[in-house]
Every structure is written in structure tokens, then in C-alpha cells.
Amino acid sequence: MPGIDFRSDTVAMPSPEMRQAMVTAPLGDDVFGDDPTTNRLMEVAAGRMGKEAATFVPSGTMGNLIGIAVSTQSGQELIADADSHAFYYETAGAAAVCGVQIRPVATEAGVMSPEQVVGAVRPRDDPHQPITAAITFENTHNRHGGIVWPLDALRAASDAAHEQGLRVHLDGARIFNAAVALGVDASDIADCADTVTFCLSKGLACPVGSIFCGSAEDVEEARRWRKRLGGGMRQVGVLAAAGLIALEKMVDRLADDHANARTLAEGLAELPGVRCDLNRVQTNLVYFDLEKMPAGAFVDECTKRGLLSDSTGLRSIRFVTHYGIDAEDVQSALKICEEVLNA
Ligand SMILES: Cc1ncc(COP(=O)(O)O)c(C=O)c1O
């Protein structure tokens, strides 16, 4: 059914220029380090993050798992927000694959204070307790509404972690949304972390792929982990070619997704029985609650009218704007929502 698809920014289709670049990209075997297009993307991506090196991974989930793997040892602990993607949605990979326990810390809006960081670190001199080896921060924060960490808050949390001897991994799946919203370079955000994962396949509209960045030593170890996890890819330049277009052409346009999300949120907040916290709508995610209708029924009725979305709870819904959604779609979507809520 043709329609307006708000389920995720992962549904964004590659641009015509990406498709063209994928067809003509020079290729080699990336497991041998021979793929010129992938090597070029790694150079550009590491530069954008201000890190020494980078490696292409199939997904954000694998990038985060590798981030945990290179910073911990089996039997150790990792601190993460209780609503973080790493804790909530990554199938307990840290435990299953790395033997690492995650210590979840509940936060008000996805931003962890330095006191919370320090409070979650285990005392080193107690043999009953695991060693806290690392911490992960998520920016933008998905389950907290796509909020952006203020740069000084991220710096303060990261400094607190480093002072405790922890390694810092940043789940920057949507780091460019954060950078555009703050009006800073992504490297200013990435500078707060030792290792970073960011996704090409979300707002940047690539068909597949994420990138893991860090020091040359971390990336060498990451490539070993990637192979272990079955993520070593061969002529992956067909995907990297789209990634190069993404970094060159798709970052600035994220501001359009943010403006569309804002319009959407403001329109939703005016509808009867809708609660939407506009303060949390800072990037391309719009979370809202329904007072009078179960979320499942709302999603079903919208879907019948060509508006696709996902419920995130019994009464809550998430709409995501992305490449392929324009201002007109936002107005059409609002009309559909109004019709469904008034039916
Ligand atoms: C914040 C965050 N981190 C990581 C991921 C995982 O990315 P992938 O779906 O590519 O595994 C997602 C996916 O939605 C995400 O929202």
C-alpha cells in the first residue's frame, strides 16, 4: 500500500545518487583490507568523528556489541541507561557474547549525571562485586524521545567515567541528528567517547551499514571481533559507496526531518486525547500518548488509511520522520490522525 511510513528512519530508501554510486564503485575484498571504496569511507568516517580509524559493520547492534567487546572482559560490568538501545533492544548480546553484565541506570530523560555515573561504579576493593570496566551513552536517545545530550552534560558524564578509569562507548546511531540539532560537528560529540558507533542506514538513508570508530588499536581489535561475529564482508564497497554519498549529502538535510517532526508534534498536541511532550521533540522522533484509545487500535486504523507507525506501549506511539517524508506528508498524516481520533 502506498503511504506515509513513520515506523522508523530505517525505512528510508537510498537516494538515486546513492544507487548510481553503488553500481559504479571500485571494489575489492574488505576482509583483506582491499576494498578502495570502503577504505575511502573509513577515512572519511574516522575524520568526521575525529578518531584515528574506523571499520564498516553490518548494523548498529554489531557496532555497539563490538564497542562493548573491545572495552571489557568476561565477568566485568558495563553501565548503561536503563532505556538504552544496548540494554533494551540488543538481545542481551553483551551477556551472551562477551560475558559482560550490564548495570542499568534509570535516568529522567536519557542524560546521566556525573553523580549517577560515579554512583554506579563498583568499589574495586570488594571481591564480591564485578569490576566496572566501561559505560555507554546514547545520543540521540531513542527511547527518551530522540533527545539530544547538551554537549557540556555529555562531557561531564564522560569526564566522570574516565576519572573512574572506565572506557566510554557512544551509541551514536543518530549522532548526526544530535550534531545538526546542536549546530556542532559530530566530532565535538564523539570527542567525549573512546569508541563510537554511528548508523548509515537510519536518517542518512543508506540501505545497510554502520561504522565503528576509535583508536587504531581499538579498530584493529574491532576487526577481529567483527570477523568472530561473522560480520567480515567482502566487496562491501557496494554499500560503502552509498555511505560516502550519505556523509557528503545527507547530513545537512536532517534539519528538514527535525522541522517536519516539530510540525507533526505541534499538530498532534492539538488533537483531542493526545499528550505529546514538545520539549522532548528535539530531532526526528515524535513520541506521544493517547488518552482515549489503545495504541494498537490507533495504529491499525491509521494503517488502513495509509499511515504506518508503531506502538511503543499500550497507549504510546512513535512517529519518525526521514528522507522520503515531506511537509505535505506531515499535513496528510495529521488529517488521518484527526479522523481516526474522531471516529
Ligand atoms: C539508538 C540506537 N542504537 C542502535 C541501534 C541498532 O541499529 P541496527 O538496527 O542497525 O542494529 C538502533 C536502531 O534503531 C538505535 O535506535
The ligand as an SDF file (V2000), in Angstrom:
LIG
                    3D

 16 16  0  0  0  0  0  0  0  0999 V2000
   19.9210    4.2260   19.4660 C   0  0  0  0  0  0  0  0  0  0  0  0
   20.0900    3.0030   18.6180 C   0  0  0  0  0  0  0  0  0  0  0  0
   21.2150    2.2900   18.7300 N   0  0  0  0  0  0  0  0  0  0  0  0
   21.4330    1.1930   17.9980 C   0  0  0  0  0  0  0  0  0  0  0  0
   20.5080    0.7740   17.0760 C   0  0  0  0  0  0  0  0  0  0  0  0
   20.7580   -0.5060   16.3380 C   0  0  0  0  0  0  0  0  0  0  0  0
   20.9060   -0.3420   14.9580 O   0  0  0  0  0  0  0  0  0  0  0  0
   20.6330   -1.5630   13.9690 P   0  0  0  0  0  0  0  0  0  0  0  0
   19.1560   -1.6370   13.7880 O   0  0  0  0  0  0  0  0  0  0  0  0
   21.3600   -1.1510   12.7290 O   0  0  0  0  0  0  0  0  0  0  0  0
   21.1870   -2.7840   14.5780 O   0  0  0  0  0  0  0  0  0  0  0  0
   19.3090    1.4770   16.9270 C   0  0  0  0  0  0  0  0  0  0  0  0
   18.2960    1.0170   15.9700 C   0  0  0  0  0  0  0  0  0  0  0  0
   17.2040    1.5300   15.8770 O   0  0  0  0  0  0  0  0  0  0  0  0
   19.0990    2.6300   17.7180 C   0  0  0  0  0  0  0  0  0  0  0  0
   17.9610    3.3290   17.6460 O   0  0  0  0  0  0  0  0  0  0  0  0
  1  2  1  0
  2  3  1  0
  2 15  2  0
  3  4  2  0
  4  5  1  0
  5  6  1  0
  5 12  2  0
  6  7  1  0
  7  8  1  0
  8  9  2  0
  8 10  1  0
  8 11  1  0
 12 13  1  0
 12 15  1  0
 13 14  2  0
 15 16  1  0
M  END
$$$$
